[in-house]
Amino acid sequence: MNSYSIALIPGDGIGVDVTDAAMRVADAAAAKFGFSLDKTGFPWSCDFYLKTGAMMPEDGIEQLRPFDAIFLGAVGWPKAVPDNVSLHGLLLPIRKAFRQYANIRPHRLLKGVEGPLRAQGFDILCIRENTEGEYSGAGGRVHEGTPIEVAVETSIFTRAGVERILRFGFEMARSRRGKLTSVTKSNAQKYSMVFWDEVTDELAAEYPDVEVTHTHIDAMAAKMVMAPESLDVIVASNLFGDILTDLGAAIQGGLGFAASANICPDRSAPSMFEPVHGSAPDIAGKNIANPIAAIWSAAMMLDHLGEAEAAAAILTAIEAATAQGIGARPGSHSTETITTAVLAALEA
């Protein structure tokens, strides 16, 4: 029987609630399909930061390295720890250290879920560059606190980084409906985004079976609202992908349905799986957080580990629940009710 080692970082707020729900479903799928998950918990969070002065220990990355996958609940507690501290202290270092350069976020309506748009039949896969670009952390501030203070933030786009995320996108498009949209703002950003467009065109020659479209970020935001059914695979930079995937979450019914994977494609290091939503401290521990995004993320984790049948069964079980209206609307059901419904459908 296959066994997979999973590092669990529930994190902050509702991250604890939804991680518990996701792992209950993942364990049930493992039992049904004949494998096991060997889970190790890590208390790294804003609370950990307040106690130790760091979001994770100095050797945190090395502690995580031996695992087959990492599951993250949510990170952030803005009233206690600034978001830039929590983000740069935990999530971003993991993504960068383990070369998780492909952030994958699926956007479609689950059965029984009504989105805010008239469109119903869309199935979009957003692929976001995850380790450089606008979130590289290159820059600084001088003359701080004075009238002549200057802040500089530099986006870093390397040929290796841009080429590998675009190639990943082309491969995903080839495995789906054969359409790729590369999102930039090259009419305004004449160096980095023109460079991205040029690399896209270079790679397109290697993928004659994939239909390639260049779209500016503002036009793409409009298209995701007006004609989402026309889209297949979207590839974007770190910042643009971050923004578009929150829009994608909105059109699929809300952040409670938004799953994601941070993938190290060559599998030289563990990949990390997490719901897109934040920690929502105001509802933490109240049994009202929607766990579907976390459960979906767990399904993506199992698929990445090679347990495709179990992953598909979890998605089918999620939709069996939402088709009955359970968890289909924000606040309609408790965390426990939704989790129980998914478990019942999975075990049926």
N, C-alpha and C positions, 0 to 999 in steps of 0.2 A: 504494500500500500504506500502510495506517495505521501510524503509529509513535507509541508512548506513552513519555513520559519518566517513569522510575521512580526515586525516591530510595530507596536501600537503606541501612538502619541495622541491621546484623546484631546489634549490641549486645554482650551478655555471654554467657559460657558456651556452652550448646548453641544459643543464638541464631545463632551463626556457622554451626554444622553444619546446622541446619534451614533457614536462609535459603538456603544453597547448594543444598540439595535442592529447595526450592520453586522457585527460579529456573531450575534445570535443567528441571523439568517445565513451568514457564510458558513458557520459551523453545521447548521442543518443541511445545507447543500453538500458540504463535505461528507457528512455521514451518509447521505443518500447516494452519492456518486463514488464513494469508496476511496477517499483520501482524507488527510487530516491537516489541521492548521495548528502549528506550535507557536503560540503567541507570547510575546514578552512585552510588558508595559513599561513606558517611560513617562515620568511625571513632568516633562518639560513643558513649561507654560509661563504665563505672566506671573502666576503665583510663585513658580520656581524662581523667576527673575527677582521678585521682591524679597525672596529669602536668601538668594545667592549672589545677585548682581549680574546674572547671565541667564539667557533663555535656555541654554543647555551647557553641559560641562565642556571644558576645553577639548576633551577627547570624544565629544559627542559623535562626530562624524565617524570616527573609528569604531565606536560602539555599534553604530548602525550598519557598517559596511558588510558584515557577514550575513545579513538577513536576505531572504529571497525577495521580500517586498516590505514596504512601509505603508501603514495606514494612518492618516492624520485626520483628526476630527475638526478642529478649528483653532485658530490662534488669534488672540487679541483681547484686551480689556482696557479700552482707551482711557477710562477714568483713572486707572492706576499706572498704566505703562503706555507711553506714546506709541502709536501704530508703527512709526518708522523704526522704533527700537525692537518691537516684537517681530516685525517682518524681516528686518535685516539680521536679527539674532537667531532665527530658527528656520523659517521657510526658505528664504533665498539661499542661505549657505548650503542647505541640503540639496536644493536643485542644482546649484553650481558644482558642488563637490562630486556629485554622482552623475554629472553630465546628463541630467534629465532635461535635455534641450527641447523635447517635444511635449507641449502641453495640449492634451486632447480633450475636447469638450463637445459631447453630442447634444444636439438641440432638435427635439421632435415632441409632439404632443402624445402623451400616454393616453390609452383608452380611458374615456370618462373624464378627462381633463379638458376644460375649456380655457383656451388662451384669450388674450385681449383682441386678437385679430380675426378677421373673417376667414383668412386662410387656415386650412386644417391639415393639408397633406404635405407638409414640409418635413424634410429630413436633412439637417445640416450638420456637418462635422467641422468644427472650428479647430484649426491647428495653430497654436501660438508659439512663437519662438520664446524660449523660457529661461535663457541664461545670459543674454547680453542685451543689445539694443538700448532702449531708453532706461532700463533698470540696471544698467551696469554698475552704477554707484561711483562713476568717475566724475570728480568735480571737487568743489570746496567753496568756502566762504572766507572773505578777507575783510578787514576793518569792521568786524562784527560789533553791532550795537552802536555804530556811528552813522551820521547822515550819509556817508559815502560808502556804506557797506555794499559789497558785491557778492552775488551768489552765482556760481557757474555749475551747470549740470551737463555733462557731455555724453551723448549717445554713442555707443561703440558698436559698429557693424563690421564684422570680419567676413572675408570671403568664405572661410571654412564654416562659420556659423550660419550665414545666410544660405549657402549652398546645401548644407545638410538638412535644414528645416524644410526648404523647398523640395528637395529630393524626397524627403519623408512624405510631404504633401502629395507629390506626384504619385508615389506608390499607393497611398491611400485612395486617391482618386481612381487609379487604375483598378483597384479592388472593389470600387463602388460603382458609380454611374458615369465615370470617365470625364468629370468636369471639375476644373480647378480655377478658383478665383484668387488672384494675388492682390492683396490690399496694401496700398501705399498712400502717400500724399506727395507724389513726385513733382506735381506742379508747383509746390511751395518749398519742399525740402530737396534742393537740387543736387545734393551730394549723396546722402545716405539712401534716400528713397529712389533716386534715379539708378544708383548702384544696384539696389534690390530688384528693380525692374529689369535691368540688364542681365542679372544672373538668372532671373526667371526665364527670359527669352533664350538664354544659352541652354538651359536645361530642357526647355520645351522641345528642342530639336531631338532629344533622346526619347521623348515620349509622344510620338506622333498620334497615338491613340487617345491622348487626353486633350480635351478642348480647354484652352487656356484663355482667361479673361483678366485684364488689368482693370482694377476699380479703385478709385480714391476712397479714403476712409469715410468721408462725409456722404458720398453717393452710396457706399455700402450700407451705412446706417439706414438710409432711406429705403434701400432695396430689401433689407431684412424685415422692414415693416410693410412695404407695399407689395413685394413679390418674393416672399421667402421660399416658395415652392420651386423657384427657378434656380436655387442654389444647391450645390452638392458639397464640395470641400472648399473651405476658405483657409488661406494661409496668410498670417499677418505677423507683424513684429510684436515684441513683448507688450508695449503700451497699447497699440491698436488692438491686439488680440484680447487683452484684458478688458478693454471697453466693449468690444463687440460681443464677447461671451456673456457679459452681464445683460446686454440687450437680447442675446439669444435666450438667456434664462427667462427674461421677461415675457418673450413671445411664446415660450413653452409652458407658461403658467406661473412662473415665479422661481425664486432661488431654491425653494424646497424641492425642486425637481432637477436641479443642475448638478450633474456629476462631472468629475474630471480625473484625468490621469497625468502624472508627470513621468514621462517615459525616458529611460536610457535605452535607445534602440539597439545598441550592440550588446546589451545585457552584461556589460562589464561591471556594473554596480546595480544595486537595487533601485527599482522604480517606486514612486510614491503615489498613493491614491487618496483623494480627498473630495468631500463635497465643496462646491464653490461658495456656499453661503458663509457668513461670518459667525462669530461666537455668540451673538445676541445675548449678552449678559442679563438683560432684563427678563428673559423668559427661561433662563437656565434652571434646571432642576424642577421645573413645574409640569413636566410630562405633556407639554403642548408643542414641542418642536417636531416638524415633519421630518422623519428619518429617511424618506425615499431617496433623496440625493445621495446620502451616505450609503444606503443599501445598493443603489445603482453603481456607486463608485467601487463597492466591494465586488460587485459582479465584474466590473472592468478589471479589477485586480486578479480575480480567478481566471478570466480569459487570458490575461497576460502570462499567468503561470502555466498555461496550457490546459486548463480545465474548462474548455469552451462549452461543453454540455451543461456543466453546473452553472456557468455564467448565464447561458441562455435560459435555463430553468428559473433562475432568480428574476430575470427580466419578465418572463412570462407570468411569474407569481405576482410581481409588482403590478402588472397590468390587469391581472385577475382581480386584485384588490381595488385599483382605481376604477375599473369598469363598473364596480358595484358602488362607486362613489366614495369609497373609503380612502381618505387622504387626498381626494381629488381637488379639494378647495382649501385654501389657507385657513387654518383654525377649525376645520370641520371635525377633526377627530384627534384624539390624544396620540402621543408617541406610542404608547403601549397598544392601543387599538390597531393602529396601522401596522405595527410590527407583527402582532398576532395574526392579522389578516394575511399578510405576506407569508408568514410561516405556515399557516393552514393551507394556502394555495400551493406552496412549495411541496408540502408533504402529502397532498391529495393524490 
